[in-house]
Amino acid sequence: MRLRLKKFFWLSMVFLFLSFGETGYSYTLTLLIDKAERTLKLLEGNKTQKVYSIGIGLHSLLPKEKRGDFLTPEGIYKIVEIRPSKVYNYFIEINYPNLNDLAWAYYKGFISKEQLESYLKKILADERVEHTPLGSKIGIHGGGSYKKEKGQKNYFWTQGCIALEDKDLKDLLKRISEGQKVIIINSQKSLYEILKKLVYPIRIKPLDFFEGELYLKLNEQVFLSFRLQETYRGTRFLEVKRWEQGELKQVLISDALGIVKQEESLKRLLLENLINLLNPYKNLEY
């Protein structure tokens, strides 16, 4: 039986604005972290202003899902606090776990309906979502983009955070402030796998299916919409629509693995326009 949290619709909408919505970001600079490239790019619009080499968590194609998995998360976040650190000079904390993280955890049975409701309440009260089965306290810090181990450079040394050279951290701190958007991706992944950590959940039935949507603005006339669904039986569905001046021009439907025609060109469009991702603001249904 699907659980419906109608009374939490308004709460979830606030969560969307706080965690993702463009109205929550009045900043021109975006931090784009690519786990595949091991880089942190400082973007102004679509232009790269600065590139830093980074260290991350365990070498894996998986995003962070649980406390103690030592993986770096993927998704759309924002900086919630910048504070001194005795170990790593400074710590730039992001709002992990976000709505997408919590939704996937609920779908996979990692958290209950009651836990999900509790976390949403904390967000509404402007409290940190901490001590969850998903982990917390994820951010950007110093300490070096790699560690020397047996004469080799190990770039996968953190417990899930993003690590910079101390000089680069010092430079970054001059350019950022709390509230700025942080997008974390792994560009080696397929279009479907990248999208699943960016979409806004719209329908979830635990241990059955997850459905999410996302919009991408290419210019003032052209938009792409993505809708994906994943089932616990292993099937994947991805629908891509192209809209021009409000008129539907093209629809692409994936195979059972979530692969669509024009996969590489669509993936390139997504990666080149990540700062133009839009929230569909759909009614959440759990």
N, C-alpha and C positions, 0 to 999 in steps of 0.2 A: 504493500500500500504506500503510495507516494505521500510524503509529509508536506503539508502546505503551511507555510509560515506567513499567512496573510497579514497578521498583526505586526509582523516585522518588516513589512514592505517599506514603510516610511523610514524605519531605522536603517534598512539596507541602502536606501537612496542616499541618506546622509553619509553612510560608509563609503559609497561610491564617490561622492564629492571629495571626502576627506582623503581617500586612498588613491583615487585615480583621476577624478574629473578635471577637465581642463580649467574649470573655474577655480580650482585650488592651486593653480600654477600661474602666477603672474610674472614669471621669470623668463628671460630670454635665453638663458643658458640651460642646457640639458646634459647630464652625464650619461654617456652610452658606454656600457661595459660589455665587451665581447669575450666570452670565455674561450672561444675557439682561437681568436687572435691573441688572447691574453693582453688586451689593451683597454685603457680607459680613455675615451675621447670626450673632450669638452666641446659641445656643439653650440653654435649660435645660429639659429635657424637650421638650415641644412649644411652649413659650412663648419668644417672642423677647425677649431681655434688652437687646440692643444692635444697632444697624444702622449700618454704615459704607459710604460710597461707595468704589468701587474702580476702578482701571484694570487692564486685562488685555492679552493679546497681540492679534494681528491680528484684525480684525473678520471673523468667519467662524462658520459653524455647525459646523465640524469641530473635533474635539478634537485635542490634540497627539498626533502619531504618530511623528515623526522629529526627530532633532537638527537644529536650525537652521530649523524651520518657523515659529518665532515664535508658535505657537499655545498657548493655555492648556489643560492637560489637563482631563479630566472623569473622575470616579470617586470611590471611597471611599479615603481616605488617612489618615495620622496624622502628627502633628508628630514629627520625629525629632531636630531640633536647633534651638536658639534661640541665635544668636550675633551679636556686634556686626558691623557692616558700615561700612567707610569711606565708601562711596558712598551707602548707603541707611539709615544709622543702625543698623538691626537686620535680620537675615534669619532668618525662621522657615521652616526647610526641611521639606518633606513627603517621604514615601517614594515619589516618582515615579522610575521606573516601578514600578507594583504588578503583582500577578498578572494582573489583567484586561488591563493594557497589554501585558504580555509575551505573553499568550495570543493577543491580536489580532495582534500583530506576527508571531508564529509562523505563524498562519493565513494572513497576507498575504504571507509569504515574506520579511519584513524581517530575521528572525533565524533561525538554523538550530537544529536539535535540540541540537547541541553547545553553542551559545551559551545556549540556554534552560536546559540542565542546569547550566552554569557559573554563571548568575545565581541559580538556586535554591540552589546550594551556598554562594554568598556570603551569601545571606539566612540560611541555617542557621547559618553561622559568625558571624552578627551583623555582617556587613560591608556597606558601602554598595554598592548596584548603580549603578556609575558608568561613564562612558565607553562607553555603549551606543549603538547606532544610533538608539535612541529619545530620546536626550538624558538629562539629569539636572540636579541642582541647581535644582529648581523649588521656589518657596516664596512667602512673603508678605514684603513689604518696604515701606519708606517711599519718599519721592520724589515723592509726589503722586498723586492719583487721576486726574489728567489733565495734559497738557502743552499750553501755548499754542503754536499753530502758525498763523501768518498770521492772527492775531486770533481763531482758533477753538479750542475745547477738544477736544483729542484724547484720548479715553479708551482708545485701543487702541495704547498706546505701548511696552509692555514686550516683552521677548523670550520671553514665555510665563508669566512670574510674575504675581502679584497685587500691585498697588501701592496703598498707603494714603496719606492725608495723614499727615505726620509726627506731628501731635498725636493722630490716631486710632491710629496704630501704638503710640504711647506708652501710650495708654489700654488698647489690646488686650493689651499685654504684661503689664499688671497682672492680667489675668483668665485667662491661659492658662498651660499648662506642657507639657513634652514628653510625648508619648503620647496627647494628645487627638485625637479624630476630626475629620477635615476632609472634608466632602462637597462636591464641585464638580459642578454641573449646568448645563444650559442649558434653562430652563423653556419656551422657545419651541419646542423640538423636540417631535416626536410621542412617544407613549408608548414605542413600540419603540426609537426613537433614544436616549431617556433610559435605558431599561433596559439596552441593549447595553453601556454603560460601567459598569453596576452589577452585572451578573450574575457569578456564579462559573463559570468554564469547566469543563465536564464531558467534552466530547469535541471533538477537533480533528483534522481532516485538512488539512494545508497545501494551500492553493490549491484546496480542495474545499468543506469546510464547517466551520462553527463552531457549537457548541451550548453554551448556558449556562443556569443556573437561579438563582432568587432567591426567598426567602420574605419576606412582609411581614406583620407582626403588627398587626392593627387593635385588638384588645383580647384579653382572656384567653380568649375563646371563638372568635374569628373570625380566620382567617388567609387570606391570598392567596398562591398560588404562581404563579410566572411561569417559563415555559420558552420560550426562543427559539432559532431556528436560522437561520443565514444561509448561503447557498451562493454559490460564486464565479460562478455563472450569473446571480446577481442576485435570486433568489427569497428571500423572508423568511417565517418562520413564527413566530407567537406564540400560545402557549396560556396561558390564565389560568384558574385553578381557585380556587373559594371554598370554604373549609372552615369548618364551624361545629361546635364541640365534637367535633372529630375525624371528622366525617361530611362527605363531599363533597356540596355543595349545588348547585354550578353550574360549568359548563365553557364557556368561550368560546374559539373558534378563529378566528384571523385569516384574512384573504384573503392572496393571494400577495405583497402589499406590506407585510404585518405589521400591518394595521389591523384592530382588533376592534370589535364593537358595544360601546356604552357607553364608547367611547374617552375622551371628555372627563371623565366621572365617575371612571373608573379612574385616569386621569392625576392628577386632583385628589386622590384618595385616596393615591396614591403620594407626591405632593409634600407633602401634609399630615402624612405619617407616615414621612418619610425616616429618622428616628432609630430607627425600629423595624424596619429591614431586618435579615433574618437570613440566615446562611450555611447552605445545605443540606448542606454537608460531604460532598459526593459524591466518589467515586473519580475522580480525574482521568485522562483517557485521551487521549494525544496520538498 
